[in-house]
Amino acid sequence: MNRYLAERLLVRLGCDFDIALDGAQAMARAAERDYALILMDVQMPVMDGLRAARAIRAASGPNRDTPIVALTAHAFAEDVQRCLEAGMNGHLTKPLRRAELAEALARFVMGGTSSAAPPVGPAVAAESEVAAALRTLEAETSAEVAAHMAQIFITKHAGMSARLKAHWRASEREAIAREGHTLKSAARLFGATRLADLATKLEGEAALLPSDADLATIDAVAEEIDALCRSLVARYRTDAA
């Protein structure tokens, strides 16, 4: 879902771009074509973004000196430092926001700054965080894109509680952490702050949980996912089945 959002934002900003599905593809693309900027997801299959960035910097290809901006779910100082040490020039926190992406493009591609922010319309009194986030997402992309992303979320996460419990029973702690990492970014995108907090807890504590641990966190995650799905269905009349 993060990749789809990045694509839609880049389209709205008038950018020509290629997509790499993993770090190895990113390294191969960087060896073939000269780019003005590389957006590098830190967590990717096959080869992560840190390794891919180091490989691009070490090679003699056309993008050895091209600005590389990390896409990461973490904004901690140590995470930013790891990206810089891998040869990256900056970072953006997922989920992407149009104004922040435009600022990065202005800084690294055009050598300036951008103060432009997408219009989001007048504030609505007592508007829920989810409704406000969806309104912003629609302004940054379009109502159609936001509705499609809502459908992606519902399809991917409707059965997440069962998956998490299966991972738990199988002592697959890394799988639980990965699920929490992915869910955290999606929850933030839709303004579901409690769900994002629970997902962060799930990601950070998965490795420490004993096999007979209380499943209260997973049950709470399931409740928050259900609540978010109901909000998405209500706004977009999305088929949750």
C-alpha positions as a printed Julia matrix, in Angstrom:
241×3 Matrix{Float64}:
   0.0     0.0     0.0
   2.9     2.37    0.71
   4.26    1.77   -2.79
   0.86    2.49   -4.34
   0.6     5.73   -2.36
   4.09    6.78   -3.44
   3.2     6.12   -7.08
   0.01    8.19   -6.88
   1.79   11.08   -5.17
   4.58   11.08   -7.74
   1.99   11.12  -10.53
   0.24   14.1    -8.92
   3.59   15.88   -8.66
   4.28   15.31  -12.37
   7.24   12.97  -11.95
   8.56   10.34  -14.34
   9.62    7.3   -12.33
  10.45    3.59  -12.33
   9.49    1.05   -9.66
  11.77   -1.57   -8.13
  10.1    -4.3    -6.08
  13.12   -5.12   -3.95
  16.65   -3.94   -3.18
  18.25   -6.13   -5.83
  15.99   -4.64   -8.51
  16.77   -1.15   -7.23
  20.49   -1.82   -7.54
  20.03   -3.22  -11.06
  17.91   -0.25  -12.18
  20.46    2.17  -10.74
  23.16    0.51  -12.85
  21.15    0.96  -16.06
  19.61    4.44  -15.98
  20.6     7.85  -14.69
  18.07    9.15  -12.12
  17.66   12.59  -10.58
  16.6    11.07   -7.24
  16.22    7.61   -5.71
  13.53    6.96   -3.09
  14.75    3.9    -1.19
  12.48    1.9     1.1
  14.61    0.65    3.97
  12.64   -2.57    4.48
  12.45   -4.59    1.26
  12.69   -8.29    0.4
  15.77   -9.94   -1.16
  18.01   -6.98   -0.27
  17.1    -4.22    2.14
  17.43   -0.54    1.31
  20.57   -0.02    3.39
  22.46   -2.74    1.52
  21.15   -1.49   -1.83
  22.25    2.08   -1.06
  25.73    0.91   -0.08
  25.99   -1.12   -3.29
  24.93    1.85   -5.44
  27.49    4.09   -3.75
  30.24    1.49   -4.13
  29.55    0.88   -7.84
  30.79    3.01  -10.71
  27.35    3.33  -12.29
  25.45    6.48  -13.31
  23.85    6.91   -9.86
  26.92    6.72   -7.67
  26.39   10.35   -6.63
  22.61   10.56   -7.13
  20.71   11.71   -4.01
  19.11    8.77   -2.2
  16.26    9.47    0.21
  15.24    6.73    2.63
  11.6     5.78    3.15
  11.22    4.43    6.67
   8.52    3.85    9.25
  10.94    5.02   11.95
  12.12    8.56   12.6
  14.4     7.77   15.54
  17.83    9.4    15.47
  19.6     6.04   15.31
  17.53    4.96   12.29
  18.27    8.21   10.47
  21.97    7.8    11.28
  21.99    4.26    9.84
  20.57    5.62    6.59
  23.17    8.38    6.42
  25.98    5.91    7.13
  24.71    3.76    4.24
  25.23    6.69    1.89
  21.74    8.17    1.83
  21.18   11.91    1.8
  17.95   12.22    3.73
  14.84   10.4     4.86
  11.05   10.54    4.67
   8.78    8.86    7.2
   6.0     6.55    6.03
   3.22    7.08    5.32
   4.32    9.6     2.72
   2.73   13.04    2.68
   2.55   15.06   -0.51
   4.02   18.24    0.96
   7.0    16.36    2.44
   7.64   14.54   -0.83
   7.42   17.82   -2.75
   9.91   19.34   -0.31
  12.35   16.46   -0.88
  12.03   16.81   -4.65
  12.63   20.54   -4.43
  15.63   20.09   -2.17
  17.4    17.23   -3.9
  16.3    17.62   -7.53
  15.79   21.37   -7.96
  18.17   22.55   -5.25
  15.58   24.7    -3.47
  12.73   24.47   -1.01
   9.01   24.12   -1.41
   6.43   25.57    0.93
   3.51   24.32   -1.13
   1.0    22.16    0.73
  -2.06   20.51   -0.8
  -5.36   22.25   -0.13
  -7.45   20.28    2.33
 -10.47   22.53    2.67
 -11.83   24.22    5.8
 -11.47   22.49    9.14
 -14.51   20.62   10.41
 -15.37   20.98   14.08
 -15.02   17.77   16.1
 -13.89   15.86   13.02
 -12.48   12.46   13.91
  -8.82   11.72   13.3
  -9.75    9.07   10.73
 -12.08   11.42    8.85
  -9.46   14.17    8.87
  -6.77   11.78    7.61
  -9.02   10.54    4.81
  -9.86   14.09    3.79
  -6.15   14.9     3.62
  -5.41   11.74    1.63
  -8.16   12.61   -0.87
  -6.72   16.12   -1.26
  -3.2    14.78   -1.77
  -4.24   12.11   -4.29
  -7.93   11.82   -5.21
 -11.12   10.34   -3.79
 -10.74    7.39   -6.16
  -7.2     6.66   -4.98
  -8.23    6.96   -1.33
 -11.14    4.57   -1.89
  -8.83    2.09   -3.61
  -6.38    2.27   -0.71
  -9.25    1.68    1.7
 -10.15   -1.47   -0.23
  -6.51   -2.62   -0.11
  -6.44   -2.14    3.66
  -9.69   -4.02    4.23
  -8.65   -6.91    1.99
  -5.2    -7.22    3.57
  -6.03   -6.72    7.23
  -9.53   -8.14    7.73
  -8.09  -11.53    8.71
  -5.01  -10.22   10.48
  -6.03  -11.34   13.97
  -6.15  -14.98   12.87
  -2.76  -14.65   11.16
  -1.18  -13.1    14.23
  -2.5   -15.82   16.51
  -1.26  -18.49   14.11
   2.19  -16.88   14.14
   2.03  -16.71   17.93
   1.17  -20.41   18.3
   4.01  -21.27   15.91
   6.44  -19.03   17.84
   7.04  -17.01   14.65
   8.01  -13.81   16.42
   9.69  -12.19   13.41
   6.5   -12.67   11.39
   4.52  -10.92   14.13
   6.99   -8.03   14.12
   6.72   -7.7    10.32
   2.92   -7.63   10.51
   3.1    -4.95   13.19
   5.54   -2.89   11.11
   3.29   -2.95    8.04
   0.13   -2.27   10.03
   1.71    0.69   11.84
   2.3     2.62    8.62
  -1.17    1.88    7.24
  -2.84    2.89   10.51
  -0.99    6.22   10.52
  -2.04    6.87    6.95
  -5.71    6.53    7.91
  -5.4     8.48   11.17
  -5.99    5.46   13.42
  -3.58    6.53   16.14
  -4.54    3.9    18.75
  -4.14    1.15   16.15
  -0.76    2.59   15.14
   0.33    2.62   18.79
  -0.75   -1.01   19.26
   1.03   -2.03   16.06
   4.19   -0.28   17.28
   3.95   -2.2    20.54
   3.41   -5.43   18.64
   6.44   -4.81   16.46
   8.71   -3.81   19.31
   7.72   -6.5    21.82
   7.11   -9.51   19.57
  10.55  -11.01   20.16
  10.13  -10.74   23.94
   6.77  -12.45   24.26
   6.67  -16.0    25.68
   4.63  -18.63   23.88
   1.98  -18.59   26.61
   1.76  -14.79   26.73
  -1.54  -12.99   27.05
  -3.09  -12.33   23.64
  -4.68   -9.07   24.82
  -2.62   -6.95   22.42
  -3.65   -9.04   19.43
  -7.31   -8.89   20.5
  -7.04   -5.1    20.9
  -5.45   -4.84   17.44
  -8.35   -6.85   15.99
 -10.91   -4.53   17.61
  -9.18   -1.42   16.26
  -8.89   -2.93   12.77
 -12.61   -3.7    12.8
 -13.38   -0.13   13.88
 -11.19    1.34   11.14
 -12.71   -0.96    8.51
 -16.2     0.2     9.55
 -15.13    3.82    9.11
 -13.67    3.09    5.67
 -16.77    1.22    4.56
 -19.01    4.03    5.79
 -17.05    6.65    3.84
 -16.49    4.75    0.6
 -19.26    2.15    0.67
 -16.44   -0.38    0.25
 -17.41   -4.03    0.1
 -15.74   -5.53    3.19
 -16.62   -9.05    2.14
